[in-house]
Amino acid sequence: MLLAFHKPYGVLCRFTPDGSAHATLAGFGFPAGVYPIGRLDADSEGLLLLSDEARWNNELLSPGRHVQKTYLVLVERIPSLSALERLTSGIDLDGKRTLPAEARFLDPAPDIPARVPPVRFRKNVRDVWIELRIVEGRNRQVRRMTAAVGHPTIRLIRIAIGELQLGGLQAGTWRKVSSEEITSGVR
């Protein structure tokens, strides 16, 4: 079984508390025996896959498979074209360069529901949405990449893993991934 979940902001990608005030996956009514495939930080939102089958760890997370993950990223200030080029060519993180990525401006901005709590707003600093596609999954990689080019991430939403899409799932809801989606979506 493979489940697609729209992880809300402030939720940990685990079923047991860690001592913080963050909610856990235990409150969302998942079937017994499932666990998250990969993770999103508590302050990130979007597509999280869960399963009771160990094979998904290898198929979706193995570094050699290069499964693409797509994010909508609200960044502080408008990045220059050279900043986007730096994201696509790779950024040095902890002494190791990230693999090439894809980055582009989203104009018009995506129609995204407001977050609870709301994203901070600064009158004199314009924020802009970019789409970022990566094939790695280092710790807080997207946030660290955008910060490295001078544009800190304000809001981060994963919308796809491979061809598996978040689609219209509302925050806090989940669904079973169909066999047709699995056949065409995991590459």
MIDO-908252 format. One line per 5 residues: number of its first residue (from 0); their letters; for each residue z, y, x of C-alpha. Coordinates in steps of 0.25 Angstrom, whole numbers, plus 5000, padded with zeros to 4 digits. Layout:
<atoms>
NUM	A	Z:Y:X; ...
</atoms>
This chain:
<atoms>
0	MLLAF	5000:5000:5000; 4996:5014:5005; 5002:5026:4998; 4998:5041:4999; 5009:5051:4998
5	HKPYG	5009:5066:4998; 5021:5069:5006; 5027:5082:5002; 5033:5092:5012; 5048:5089:5016
10	VLCRF	5047:5074:5014; 5049:5064:5026; 5039:5053:5028; 5051:5043:5028; 5059:5036:5017
15	TPDGS	5072:5038:5023; 5079:5052:5025; 5080:5057:5039; 5092:5066:5037; 5083:5079:5034
20	AHATL	5082:5085:5020; 5068:5080:5019; 5064:5070:5007; 5059:5056:5011; 5048:5047:5005
25	AGFGF	5059:5039:4998; 5058:5049:4986; 5043:5047:4982; 5043:5033:4976; 5035:5025:4986
30	PAGVY	5034:5010:4984; 5044:5002:4993; 5040:4999:5007; 5030:5010:5010; 5032:5019:5022
35	PIGRL	5024:5031:5027; 5012:5029:5036; 5013:5040:5046; 5021:5053:5042; 5021:5067:5039
40	DADSE	5032:5077:5043; 5042:5082:5032; 5035:5095:5033; 5021:5090:5031; 5015:5085:5018
45	GLLLL	5004:5077:5013; 4998:5063:5014; 5008:5052:5018; 5004:5037:5017; 5014:5026:5015
50	SDEAR	5012:5011:5015; 5019:4998:5015; 5008:4993:5025; 5010:4994:5040; 4995:4994:5042
55	WNNEL	4994:5008:5038; 5002:5013:5050; 4991:5008:5059; 4979:5011:5051; 4984:5026:5048
60	LSPGR	4993:5029:5060; 4987:5022:5072; 4983:5032:5082; 4970:5024:5085; 4965:5025:5071
65	HVQKT	4964:5040:5071; 4967:5042:5056; 4964:5056:5052; 4975:5064:5045; 4971:5077:5038
70	YLVLV	4981:5088:5036; 4981:5102:5029; 4988:5111:5038; 4993:5125:5034; 4995:5132:5047
75	ERIPS	5000:5146:5051; 4989:5156:5054; 4974:5154:5054; 4970:5145:5066; 4959:5149:5075
80	LSALE	4947:5140:5076; 4952:5137:5090; 4965:5133:5085; 4958:5123:5075; 4949:5118:5087
85	RLTSG	4962:5115:5095; 4967:5107:5083; 4954:5099:5083; 4953:5097:5098; 4968:5092:5099
90	IDLDG	4981:5099:5102; 4991:5095:5113; 5004:5089:5107; 5015:5084:5116; 5005:5083:5128
95	KRTLP	4995:5075:5120; 4982:5080:5113; 4980:5078:5099; 4967:5071:5095; 4956:5079:5089
100	AEARF	4959:5084:5075; 4951:5091:5064; 4955:5105:5059; 4949:5115:5050; 4953:5127:5041
105	LDPAP	4955:5124:5026; 4948:5136:5019; 4951:5137:5008; 4965:5132:5010; 4969:5119:5003
110	DIPAR	4975:5119:4989; 4988:5114:4993; 5001:5114:4983; 5012:5123:4988; 5022:5116:4997
115	VPPVR	5037:5115:4993; 5044:5122:5000; 5032:5132:5002; 5025:5134:5015; 5030:5147:5022
120	FRKNV	5022:5159:5019; 5020:5171:5029; 5013:5183:5024; 5007:5187:5038; 5003:5173:5043
125	RDVWI	4991:5166:5036; 4992:5151:5035; 4979:5142:5034; 4976:5128:5031; 4969:5119:5040
130	ELRIV	4965:5104:5039; 4969:5096:5051; 4964:5081:5053; 4971:5073:5064; 4971:5058:5068
135	EGRNR	4984:5058:5075; 4998:5059:5069; 5007:5065:5080; 5021:5070:5076; 5018:5084:5068
140	QVRRM	5004:5084:5074; 4997:5093:5064; 5009:5103:5065; 5009:5103:5080; 4994:5104:5081
145	TAAVG	4993:5117:5073; 5005:5123:5080; 4999:5120:5093; 4987:5129:5089; 4996:5140:5084
150	HPTIR	4996:5137:5069; 5009:5130:5064; 5007:5121:5052; 5014:5126:5040; 5010:5115:5030
155	LIRIA	5004:5102:5033; 4998:5092:5023; 4992:5079:5027; 4980:5076:5017; 4974:5064:5023
160	IGELQ	4976:5052:5032; 4962:5046:5035; 4954:5047:5022; 4967:5045:5013; 4969:5058:5006
165	LGGLQ	4982:5065:5000; 4973:5069:4989; 4980:5075:4977; 4993:5068:4979; 5004:5078:4976
170	AGTWR	5016:5080:4985; 5026:5069:4984; 5016:5059:4977; 5010:5046:4982; 4999:5036:4978
175	KVSSE	4994:5023:4983; 4982:5024:4991; 4971:5016:4985; 4964:5004:4992; 4951:5012:4991
180	EITSG	4957:5024:4999; 4963:5014:5009; 4949:5008:5011; 4942:5022:5013; 4953:5030:5018
185	VR	4960:5024:5030; 4951:5026:5042
</atoms>
